[in-house]
Amino acid sequence: EQKNAEEKLLKSERKYKEIFNNLLDVYVESDLNGTIVEISPSFERLGGYTREEVIGTSARDLYADPAKRDELLERIKEKGIIKNFEVEAVHKNGSLLPFSMTSTLVKDKNGKPVKLIGMLRDISDRKQAEERVRASEARYHSIMEASPDPIVIYDMEGKTVYINPAFTSVFGWTFE
């Protein structure tokens, strides 16, 4: 029975290690002081640091804005969990990495907080797409404002949502 239990434990440990080593997102665990006690190998691919370089250091040192760590802690203390909290980490090369973090306050059997565990998801692609949309909207708005032709845009109910300066110039009507 003991040998069977040991085999099951080894199998379970191998499975855990395989999952842990192949995470795309970053698993991170810190004590209440912010010292990183565990981080998945995926952080090396995303952040440039090895696990050995990060474990034992302060999580605050990885934040582009350490005040965001304080904000995270305050929110977690209030609710026990935080979802999709956006932070920027500093890559080993100095560049900024946008992450979405979900984190939980872990308590012992007596209800005393003992550590934080969380997952970090790289949102670089999403942030770049959002920036492209903002730039496109700015160009669109500039074209509309500079057009010599009157332009009016209505919503689906027929309510005016935009007129350009040329519309006001030609017709004398303001948006109001």
N, C-alpha and C positions, 0 to 999 in steps of 0.2 A: 504494500500500500504506500509505503514511504517512497519507494523508487518510482512508482506510478505518479505520485504527487510531485516529485522532483522533475519528472519528465514533462508533466503538464505545466509546471512553473517555467521551465526552460523554454518550452514552446511558446508560452505566453510572453515571456521576455523577448524572445526573438521577434515575435510578431509586433510587439510594442516598439522595439528598436527599429524595425524595418519601416513602420509607419512614421515614427519620429524622424528618422533620417531622410525620408522622402516627402516631407511636408512641403507644399508650395508656399503656404503662409508661414509666418514665424510664430512659434510658440515661445513665450517668455514667462518666466517666473521670478518674482523678486520678493525679498522680505519687506517688512513694513518700513524699513529705513530706506528702501529703494535699491538695495544691493541686489544685483542680478545673480540668482543662484542656479538658473537653468535657462538655456536658450537653444532653439533647434538649429541644426547645421544650415538650414535655409537662410539664416541671417548672413552667413558668409557670402552667399550668392547675391543677396540683395544689398547688404551693407558693407561688404568688403572685409569685415572683421571675422576672425576665427572665433569659435566658441571660447577657446582658451584666453583670447584677448579681452573678451567681454565679461565672462563669469568672474564675479568678485568685484566688479566695478559698479559705480553708481549709474542707475538708469538715467538720471538727470544729465549725465555727461553725453548721452546720445541724442538728447533733444536739441533741436535747433533753438528752441525757446524754452529754457528750463521752467519758466512760469507755467507752461502747459502741463508739466508734470504735477505741479501743485494743484492746478485746476482739475486734473484727472483724479487726484487723490481726494479732493473735496467732494466731487460728484460721487465717487465710489463710496465714501463714508456715508453719504446721504442715502444712497439707494442700494448699495451692495453689489451693483453691477452697472456697467456702462457699455453702451453699444454704439458702434460706428463713430467713435470719437476720433476726429482727424488731428493728426500730429505730423510734424516733420522731424525726421531723424537726420543726423549728419553722417553721410557716407565716409568711409575711411579716407577717401580722396578729397573730402571737403564739400562735395556737392550735397544738395538737399534731397531727401527721399520722402515723398508724401505717403503716409500710411493711414489706414482706417483701423482703429483699435477697438476690440471688444475685450473687456477685462472684468474679472470677478474678484471680490474680496472673499478669501477662504477663511473660515473660522474653525477653531478646534471644537471638540465635543462639548465644551462648556460655553460656547458662543463667543469666545475671545478671538478677535482677528489675529491671524498668524502670517498670512502672505497674500500676495496678489498673483493671479495667473491670467494670462491673456493671449490673444492672437492678434498679430499684426498682418494686415493685408496691404500689399503694394498697390497704390492707386495712381501711380505715375501716368499710366495710359489714360485713365479717366480725367485727370487734371489737365493733361495736354489737350484732350478732346474738348474739355470745357473752355480752355483758353482759345482754341481755334474757333469755337462757336462765338465767344465774346468778340474776337477780332472780326469775324465775319459780320456779326450784327453791327459793329461799329462802322465797318465799311459800307454796309447797306444803309445805315442811318445817314452817313456822310453823303452818299449818292442822292438819297431822297431829299436831304436838306439843300443840296447844291443844284438840283435839277431845275432848269428854267421852265419846265412844264408843270402845270398844277397837278398835284397828286393828292388823292383822298383815299383813305382805307376805312372800310366798314367791317364790323364784326358780323357774325352770322345772323344777328337780329336786326341788322341794318343801322346800328348805332355807329356814329363816326368815332374812330379810335385814333386817327392821325390825319393831319393835313400838313403839307409842306409850306414853306414861306412863299413859294410861287403861287400857290392856291390863294393865299391871303392877298398877295399883290394883285392878282388878276381879278378876283371876285370881291375883295374887300372884307371878306368874312374872316373872323378869327376862330380858333378852335372853340373858345368859350361860346 
